[in-house]
Structures are given as structure tokens and as C-alpha cells.
Amino acid sequence: MTAHLGGKVWTATTPVPSGSVARTGSEGRASGCRAPLRGPEAQSRPELEQAATSQGDGGRLEPRAILLIGGGDGVYRVLDVAAFILRERAGWTDTLALQKLVYYAQAWSLVWDGRPLFREPVEAWIHGPVVRALWDLHRERPQVSAIPGGQPEALDETAAATVRAVLGFYGKRHAGWLVDLSHREEPWRKARGSLPPDVPGDAEIDHASMRAYYGSAGLKKGVFTKAYARGLKLLASTPLYDLPAFLDETTRDAEGLEEWLETGAGDPWAPS
């Protein structure tokens, strides 16, 4: 299902693909959750795997272990990106919001800069996209004020500009709104497949999915248009059970919705 209401692709409607069912049993537990190691570095470090899975709190990765592992071809570590976000936001942020901000930074880096921003994979959890390595640092904390080992100065000007643009747009929204939005966008829904929304899962949201979906909005780097902002506001507020029908051209006034997106005038809910 495509839902870019602020761009020219908001009229595309297809059923949410079943895909591969996300694996369960890895999310939402205070203990007993063993975070898998990622990437070739992890495979070549058996002593690190032993250290990560022998903790008394269910395999929680210590910061020193997270610093040594990565899971992809990103330029930086998610810890560096998260530390940069905290520095830009005066040193603290909501835990859920931080996860969504690093996700959107990753997505728009893929679109605008043609490269992933960080190495670690993003997973489709109940509360939206989550980077496990970052979660293992701040789990059970409502707010984050420090990222041990994170190096915000590591980001180059290209990466810093992308993250600042994301913060300027998404950073104004509260965590619950960001969660709702991510639940209505195709990358998270596609990764979840047929998994019910209240069932834990850890399927990866792949780079191709993020690049294709957000890239279809056609936004220039750092420029989130008013139409795009209106579209996301409408999208985030639409009940999930109403989303397929609302996006179906045969059930609502397509021209009226487009006019509302561009000008804010009229009724975006008007039927055809």
C-alpha cells in the first residue's frame, strides 16, 4: 500500500502484501531477549557473541560490545547518529522518538545522499521501526540523555545536513505521532507482512523498501513541502482500518484531496 498523500503517488492502492511473516518472540520483553549479532564482524568475533549472550539480564548487549559490531554498509554507526541527534536537541529526547528519528534519517539519507547513514539494520517492531543496537542502550528508559560511545562529530557535512533536515521536520512531532505515521507507511507494513499489529516481530525493513517509498515523494534534499506535511498529518490521523478505503480512488474525491493537499482548502474526506 502506497500512502504518500503529499506527492503524486498517493492514489496508488494495493492490498498490503502478505510477504514473509515476521519472526516473533524478540520484542517487548524486559528480559530473556537475546539481541543477535549482525554483519561479518560479529561472525568473526565468537568471544563477543559469548559476552553478549552471557549477561544475567537476558543477553543485553553492553555498550562496549555494541561499539564492535555493525550490520551493513552504512557510513556511520547508529550510536553516532543518535549522539548527533541528542546534541542537536539540547541533550535529551524521548526514547520512542529517538528510534523514529534515526529511522527517518536513514530513509532520507538513502533517498537524498544515495547511501545508508548507519550500518545497523532497522527492524519492524510493534511500536514502529527500531534499531536493536540502539534499543539495547536505552531499553526501559522513557528518555535518553546520553549515548555512551556515540561520536556526533564523526558525521560529515552531507550526513549532518540530512539529519538536521529530518529533525527540522519530524523533530517537531511527539513520539506517539511518529509511531502512528510509521505504522501507515509502506516500509514498516511490508516488513510486518501478515503479522498482527500487536504481535512482536523483528523482520528487517530493508534499504530498497525505504529508498523506493520515500523516494517516490520526489522531495529535494531538505525541502519538505506544505503539501507533503499536510499529507502526513492526514495519514497519521487516519485509522488503520479506514486507510485502504480512503486511498481508493473509487471511494473519494481525488481532485478534492489533491486541492486540499496543495492549498488546505476544501474537504480531504469528501467522497467521490
N, C-alpha and C positions, 0 to 999 in steps of 0.2 A: 504494500500500500504506500503510495506516494502522497505526501501531505505538505508540500511547500506552498502554502496558501499565498505567500507573499511574492511568488515568482510565477512564471508561465507554466509550471508543471503541476499546479495544484489541482487540475482537472483530471489527472491520471488516476484511475481507480482500478485496483485489482485486489482479490482476496489476499489476506495475509498468508504467505506461503507456509506450509507445514514445515518444510525443511527438515533438519535433523533435530531431534528433541534434545534440549539442553540437559546436561547431566545434573542430577540433584544431589543434595546432601552435603554441599560445601559452603553454604551461606547461612548467615544469621545465627550462628552458634557462638556462645561465649567461650566454649572450649571444645576440644575434640575436632577442630578444623585444621587439617594439615595443609598448609599452602604449598602447592607444587613448585619446584624449581623450574626455571624457564631458560631455554637457549643453550647453546653449546658450552658456555662457561659452566653452567650447572652440571652438565653431563660429565665434565672433566674434573669435577670437584666433589668426590664422594665424601670427603671429610666435612664439606659444607652441608651436604644433604643430611648427614648424620647429626650435625649440630642443629640444623633447622627442625628436625623431626624428633629430637630427644628432649625438647623442653617440657617442663612439667605442666604447662598450660595448654597442652594440646597441639604442640608443633608450631607455636607462634614464632615467626622469624624475628630475630633480634636485628636492630639497626645495622650492626656490623656485618651481618650476613646479607642483608638486602643490598648493601653497597657493592657486593661482589658479584651479584647476579643480574642478568639482563635477559630480555626475551624478544629480540627482534633487531631491526636495522635502523632504529631511531638515532638521532644525533645526540640526544642527551638522556639522562635518567629522569624518571618521573619525579624523583626527590628534588632534582634541580629545578624542575618546572614548578613544583609545589612550593618550594622555598622562594622562588621568584614571585609567585602569586601572593604569598604571605607578606613579602616585603612591599609589594605594591599596594596591599590592602592594610597597611599600618600594623602588620604583625600578628593578625589573627583572622580566622574565618570559621564558619560553620563546617562541621565535618562533611555532611552531605553535599553542601555547596562546593567545597574544595574538590570533591570527586567529580562533580559535574563540570567544573571549570577546567580541570585538566583534560577531561574528555573533549570538551568543545575546542580547547586549544589544540589538541591532537587532530581533531577533524579539520579545522580550518587551516592548520599547517599543511595537511595533506592536499587541500584544495589550492591554497594561495602560494605555498612555497614549494610544492611538489615533493615534499619529504615528510616522513613522520617526525614529530617533535621529540618523542621519547621512545625508548626501546621496549618497555614492558607492555604486555597485552592488556586490552580493556575487556572486561567480562560483563555479560548481561545479567545483573543481579536483580532481585525483587525491586529495589529502590533505584533502578536505572543503571547506567554504566558505572563500573567500579574498577579501579586498578588495584589488584590484590596487594602488591608490594607496598603501596601507599596505605592501604587499609590496615595492614599489619603493624604500621607505625602508630596509628591513631584510633584503633578499634576501642569501642566502649567510651570514647570521649566525645561529648557533644560539640566541642570546639577545638580547634587546632591553633596553637600559638608558636610552634617551633617544629622544624623538620630536621632532626639530627642527621648530619652528614650531607644535607642539601646545600648546593652551591649555586645560588642565584646568579652570581657573576659569570657563571660558565656559559650562559646563553649569549649568542652573538646578536647583532643588531636586528637581523632578519627575524630570528625567533622571538626576541624581546618585543618587536613591533607587533607580531601576530598575537602574542599573549596579551599585550596591552589593549589591542583592539577587541579581543574576546572579553576582557574584563570590563571594558568600557560599555559593552552591550549586555552581556549576560550577568556581569557582576552586580548590576542594579537589582536583579531579581532575587527573591528569597529561595531557600533550598527546596521547599515544597513545590514551588512553581517550576523550578528546573527539573525536578523529578517528574512532574506531570508532563512537561514538554517532552522529555526524553522517551517517555512511555508511548507517545503518539508519533514518534519519528521512526522511519523505516529501519535504520541500523539495529536499534535495540529490539524491535519487534521481530525482525528477520532472524536475529541470533537466538531469540527465545523460541522461535518456531511454534509448536503447538503446546508448549508448556504453559499451564495456567498462570495468571499473573501473580498469584500468592504462593507459588511453589518455588523454593530456592533452585538456582541453577548457576552454572559458571561457563556457559558457552562463550567463546570469544567473538567480539564484534570486530570483524576483520577490516583492514585498511581499505580494501576495494569497496566495501559497502559504504564506509564513511565518505570516501572520495566521491563516489557516484552520487550519493544522496545530497550531500551539502553542495557539491559542485554544480548540481542541476539548478541551484538557485541563481547562478550567474552573477554573483556579487563580486565586485572588485575588492582587492585587499583593503581591509579596514573600513569598508563602507557598508553599513547595514542600513538599507533604505527604510523609509517610513512604511512603505507597503509591506516589506518583509517583517518589520516589527509588529504591524497590525495583524499580519497573518499568524505569527507565532502566538500572539496574545489570544487570538480566536482559537487557534489549535489547542493551546494548553487548557483552555476553559471548556472545550467540547468533551462531553462524557465519552468514554471509550466505546460504549455500546452504540452511540449515535454517529461515530466517526465514519464508518463505511457509507451509511446513507447520506450523510451530509456532503461527502466528497463525490457522490454520484451525480453526474451532470443531469440525469433524467429526473432528479427529485428536487432540485433547487435552481434558482435563477443564476446561471453562470455569469451573465453580464452584470447583474446587480452586485454579485460578490466581488467581481473584478473592480467595479466602480468604487465599492466601499474600501477595498484594499488600497486603491490609488488616492482616494480623496477623503475617506472617512465618512462620506455621506451615504444615506440610504440604509437598507437593512440587509446585512450579510446572511441572515437566516431565511430570507424570502424564498418561498417555493417557486418552482417553475410554472 
